[in-house]
Amino acid sequence: MYDEILLPVAPVGEANDAITHAVGLAERYDATVHVVSAADTAVDTLAGPRTGAFSERLVDAAEERVEAVTDELEAAGVETVGSVARGDPLEVIENAIEDGADIVVMPSHTRRGIRRLLLGSVTEKVIRVASVPVVTVPMAESEAEGERSDAAVDDVGGASGSR
């Protein structure tokens, strides 16, 4: 039923419960998990000497994150492919779906009130536009708090002004 599972991860962060769900689905369906992280380097379009250094740090962080998650999945015996793409997180995820993902498994922060209204959610956007099922996994409170403290990191994919 599911041969290709897409697991988007933020460039900065720690393990999240979505990884466990991706492992479970991969084991059940003998599927490959595609770990993708979007490095939203839109700041490159802004003039200034420091933007290049920021975007390179973001890409490096995304590569390290993808490597850590793929290592975790491989240690669990799951066939894994990892990649980092520059761009808007939603577009990166949409492109990965078009490349053949059968299902998306992604974390969801449990923001409420004004934070949710102002920041939005990449996960919510993916749910609205995805052509495949999307499994959302609430982040554990300690994980969500750690992620919230890093305002430059997006829900799933990169430094961005919107969540």
Phi, psi and chi 1 to 4 in degrees:
 res  aa     phi    psi   chi1   chi2   chi3   chi4
   1 MET       -  -47.5  175.2  175.2 -117.2      -
   2 TYR  -119.8  113.2  -57.9  122.7      -      -
   3 ASP   -99.2  -31.1  -65.0  -40.4      -      -
   4 GLU  -127.4  114.9  -52.1  -65.7  -29.9      -
   5 ILE  -107.0  129.8  -60.8  168.2      -      -
   6 LEU   -99.5  127.1  179.5   61.5      -      -
   7 LEU  -124.0   91.9  177.6   62.4      -      -
   8 PRO   -73.9  139.8  -12.0   25.9      -      -
   9 VAL  -133.4  148.8  -64.2      -      -      -
  10 ALA   -72.5  148.7      -      -      -      -
  11 PRO   -60.6  -30.3  -22.5   31.7      -      -
  12 VAL  -123.7  133.4  177.8      -      -      -
  13 GLY   156.6  178.4      -      -      -      -
  14 GLU  -115.2 -178.0  -64.2 -178.6   17.7      -
  15 ALA   -54.7  149.1      -      -      -      -
  16 ASN  -134.9  164.5   64.4   59.0      -      -
  17 ASP   -65.9  -17.9  -65.1  -24.7      -      -
  18 ALA   -63.6  -30.4      -      -      -      -
  19 ILE   -61.7  -45.2  -63.6  168.9      -      -
  20 THR   -60.2  -41.5  -55.5      -      -      -
  21 HIS   -66.1  -39.7  -75.4  -94.7      -      -
  22 ALA   -63.2  -40.4      -      -      -      -
  23 VAL   -61.1  -46.2  168.0      -      -      -
  24 GLY   -60.1  -44.9      -      -      -      -
  25 LEU   -65.7  -42.1  -75.3  169.1      -      -
  26 ALA   -62.4  -41.9      -      -      -      -
  27 GLU   -66.7  -42.8  -70.8  173.4  -17.3      -
  28 ARG   -65.1  -41.2  179.9  173.3 -177.2  159.6
  29 TYR  -106.0    6.6  -65.3  105.5      -      -
  30 ASP    51.3   51.5 -168.0   29.3      -      -
  31 ALA  -104.3  163.5      -      -      -      -
  32 THR   -97.8  136.9  -61.0      -      -      -
  33 VAL  -101.1  125.6  176.1      -      -      -
  34 HIS  -101.5  109.6  -64.9  -95.9      -      -
  35 VAL   -91.5  124.6 -179.7      -      -      -
  36 VAL  -131.6  141.6   65.1      -      -      -
  37 SER  -129.7  134.9 -173.3      -      -      -
  38 ALA  -100.0  122.8      -      -      -      -
  39 ALA   -96.9   98.9      -      -      -      -
  40 ASP   -77.3   91.7 -170.0   -8.2      -      -
  41 THR   -98.7   33.4   55.7      -      -      -
  42 ALA   -59.4  -21.9      -      -      -      -
  43 VAL   -63.6  -17.1  -65.9      -      -      -
  44 ASP   -60.6  -25.1  -74.2  -22.7      -      -
  45 THR   -76.9  -13.0   61.4      -      -      -
  46 LEU   -85.1  140.9  -57.2  173.5      -      -
  47 ALA   -74.0  142.0      -      -      -      -
  48 GLY   149.8  147.2      -      -      -      -
  49 PRO   -72.7  -20.0   26.3  -33.3      -      -
  50 ARG   -94.2  -12.4  -61.9  175.8   64.9 -167.1
  51 THR   -66.0  -37.1   57.6      -      -      -
  52 GLY   -62.0  -41.9      -      -      -      -
  53 ALA   -64.8  -40.5      -      -      -      -
  54 PHE   -63.3  -47.4  171.8   75.8      -      -
  55 SER   -65.7  -35.3   64.9      -      -      -
  56 GLU   -66.8  -39.5  -73.8  -51.6  -49.6      -
  57 ARG   -63.9  -38.3  -74.0 -165.4  -46.1  -93.6
  58 LEU   -66.1  -43.2 -177.0   59.7      -      -
  59 VAL   -64.0  -42.8  169.9      -      -      -
  60 ASP   -60.0  -44.3  -69.9  -14.6      -      -
  61 ALA   -62.8  -41.4      -      -      -      -
  62 ALA   -63.4  -42.6      -      -      -      -
  63 GLU   -63.3  -42.0  -70.6  171.3  -11.3      -
  64 GLU   -64.1  -40.9  -70.6  174.5   15.9      -
  65 ARG   -64.8  -46.2  178.1   76.4  167.6  118.4
  66 VAL   -62.0  -42.6  166.8      -      -      -
  67 GLU   -62.1  -42.6 -176.5  177.1  -14.4      -
  68 ALA   -62.9  -43.4      -      -      -      -
  69 VAL   -69.9  -42.4  173.1      -      -      -
  70 THR   -64.0  -37.6   56.5      -      -      -
  71 ASP   -60.9  -42.6  -72.3  -10.8      -      -
  72 GLU   -62.9  -43.6 -176.5  176.8  -17.3      -
  73 LEU   -66.6  -42.6  -68.6  165.8      -      -
  74 GLU   -64.9  -35.7  -71.8  169.8   -7.9      -
  75 ALA   -63.8  -26.7      -      -      -      -
  76 ALA   -85.9    1.1      -      -      -      -
  77 GLY    85.1   19.9      -      -      -      -
  78 VAL   -99.5  134.0  173.2      -      -      -
  79 GLU   -68.6  130.2 -174.4  176.5  -27.3      -
  80 THR  -137.7  144.8  -51.4      -      -      -
  81 VAL  -129.1  135.2  175.9      -      -      -
  82 GLY  -122.6  147.9      -      -      -      -
  83 SER  -156.0  156.0   64.4      -      -      -
  84 VAL  -123.4  134.1  173.2      -      -      -
  85 ALA  -127.6  139.5      -      -      -      -
  86 ARG   -83.2  134.8  -70.0  178.6 -174.2 -115.4
  87 GLY   143.6  179.9      -      -      -      -
  88 ASP   -62.0  130.7  173.5   71.3      -      -
  89 PRO   -53.6  -42.6  -27.2   35.2      -      -
  90 LEU   -62.8  -44.0 -180.0   59.2      -      -
  91 GLU   -65.0  -40.0  -69.8  176.5   13.9      -
  92 VAL   -61.8  -43.8  167.6      -      -      -
  93 ILE   -67.6  -42.5  -65.8  167.1      -      -
  94 GLU   -59.1  -42.9  -76.2 -179.2  -58.2      -
  95 ASN   -63.8  -39.7  -71.0  -20.7      -      -
  96 ALA   -65.6  -36.6      -      -      -      -
  97 ILE   -64.2  -45.5  -68.9  169.6      -      -
  98 GLU   -62.1  -27.4  -71.2  174.6    9.2      -
  99 ASP   -75.7   -1.3  -73.3  -16.4      -      -
 100 GLY   125.2   11.5      -      -      -      -
 101 ALA   -67.7  139.3      -      -      -      -
 102 ASP   -95.0  -22.8  -60.2  -50.1      -      -
 103 ILE  -158.0  150.8 -170.9  168.6      -      -
 104 VAL  -116.6  133.6  179.7      -      -      -
 105 VAL  -120.5  120.1  178.2      -      -      -
 106 MET  -146.0  152.1   56.2 -167.4  -50.4      -
 107 PRO   -74.2  155.6   27.6  -33.7      -      -
 108 SER  -134.0  125.3  174.8      -      -      -
 109 HIS   -75.1  154.9  -65.8  -78.5      -      -
 110 THR  -106.7   53.3   54.4      -      -      -
 111 ARG   -74.1  149.6  -67.3 -171.7 -179.7   90.4
 112 ARG  -135.3  167.4  -68.8 -179.9  172.0   76.7
 113 GLY    63.3 -140.1      -      -      -      -
 114 ILE   -65.3  -34.8 -166.3   73.2      -      -
 115 ARG   -58.4  -44.4  -77.3 -174.0   72.4   96.4
 116 ARG   -67.3  -41.8 -175.2  172.5 -176.3  164.7
 117 LEU   -63.3  -44.1  179.0   65.8      -      -
 118 LEU   -78.2  -38.0  -67.0  175.1      -      -
 119 LEU   -91.3  -27.2  -61.7  175.7      -      -
 120 GLY    66.7 -161.5      -      -      -      -
 121 SER  -158.8  127.0  167.4      -      -      -
 122 VAL   -61.9  -39.4  171.1      -      -      -
 123 THR   -58.2  -46.5  -58.8      -      -      -
 124 GLU   -61.0  -40.0  -71.0  177.2   29.7      -
 125 LYS   -65.1  -41.2  -67.6  172.5 -172.9  171.7
 126 VAL   -62.8  -43.0  169.8      -      -      -
 127 ILE   -57.0  -40.7  -69.4  168.2      -      -
 128 ARG   -69.6  -31.6  -74.5 -166.5  -59.7  -96.2
 129 VAL  -109.9  -11.6  -57.9      -      -      -
 130 ALA   -67.4  140.7      -      -      -      -
 131 SER   -94.6    3.9   58.5      -      -      -
 132 VAL  -130.0  164.9  -62.4      -      -      -
 133 PRO   -60.6  145.8  -20.8   30.8      -      -
 134 VAL  -123.3  119.9  178.2      -      -      -
 135 VAL   -97.0  120.5  174.8      -      -      -
 136 THR  -104.1  136.5   60.9      -      -      -
 137 VAL  -121.3  115.2 -177.9      -      -      -
 138 PRO   -60.8  137.4  -17.0   27.0      -      -
 139 MET   -75.6  142.9  -59.7 -113.9  -36.3      -
 140 ALA   -60.2  149.7      -      -      -      -
 141 GLU   -54.2  -43.2 -168.4   61.5   34.5      -
 142 SER   -65.7  -36.6   60.6      -      -      -
 143 GLU   -68.3  -43.9  -65.6  170.4   19.9      -
 144 ALA   -63.4  -40.0      -      -      -      -
 145 GLU   -64.1  -41.8  -73.4  -57.7  -43.3      -
 146 GLY   -63.2  -40.8      -      -      -      -
 147 GLU   -68.3  -38.2  -68.5  -76.0  -33.4      -
 148 ARG   -64.3  -27.7  -73.2 -179.9 -171.8  146.9
 149 SER   -73.0  -14.1   66.9      -      -      -
 150 ASP  -106.1   89.3 -172.1   -9.0      -      -
 151 ALA   -65.6  -17.2      -      -      -      -
 152 ALA   -85.5   -5.2      -      -      -      -
 153 VAL  -105.8  132.2  177.0      -      -      -
 154 ASP   -85.4  162.6 -167.1   48.0      -      -
 155 ASP   -45.3  -48.5 -102.4    4.6      -      -
 156 VAL  -125.7  -30.8  172.2      -      -      -
 157 GLY  -136.0   -6.0      -      -      -      -
 158 GLY   166.3  179.8      -      -      -      -
 159 ALA   -74.3  127.0      -      -      -      -
 160 SER  -160.6  155.9  172.6      -      -      -
 161 GLY   -81.9   -8.6      -      -      -      -
 162 SER  -127.4  151.5   64.9      -      -      -
 163 ARG  -119.4      -  -76.0 -169.7 -176.2 -113.8
